[in-house]
Amino acid sequence: MFHSGRVATLFLICFLVTPIYPAASDPAANAARGVVSHRISGCDYFVVATKSAYDVLEWFGGHDPDRGDYLIGGFESYGFHDIYDETADADLRVWTEDYDLGKEDALEKLTEHCG
């Protein structure tokens, strides 16, 4: 049986070594990686094939990726993202139009925007 002073000391030690809020996760660990699979000349939208799905992104600045370029970043959520083109060793800014799509749906969205 613990003495109340020991319990308080143990609690204090645990409290001091435990972060008050969760540590920020490593962005690289949560980053998606995919290859630009479809790109229509003159259009800012393109399709990225990831390990499990297809994403439709819109280019907003920085390096303009080409078909076959490998992209890394948190682009598998809606909104703006600064990501990295591993092939070109350059950064770019994109808007995620949609993600986690089948190939047909992704190509249909690309055609809607670039058709």
Secondary structure as GFF3:
##gff-version 3
##sequence-region A 1 115
A	DSSP	alpha_helix	4	17	.	.	.	ID=ss1
A	DSSP	alpha_helix	27	30	.	.	.	ID=ss2
A	DSSP	beta_strand	32	39	.	.	.	ID=ss3
A	DSSP	beta_strand	45	50	.	.	.	ID=ss4
A	DSSP	beta_strand	54	62	.	.	.	ID=ss5
A	DSSP	beta_strand	70	73	.	.	.	ID=ss6
A	DSSP	beta_strand	79	85	.	.	.	ID=ss7
A	DSSP	beta_strand	90	101	.	.	.	ID=ss8
A	DSSP	alpha_helix	103	114	.	.	.	ID=ss9
###
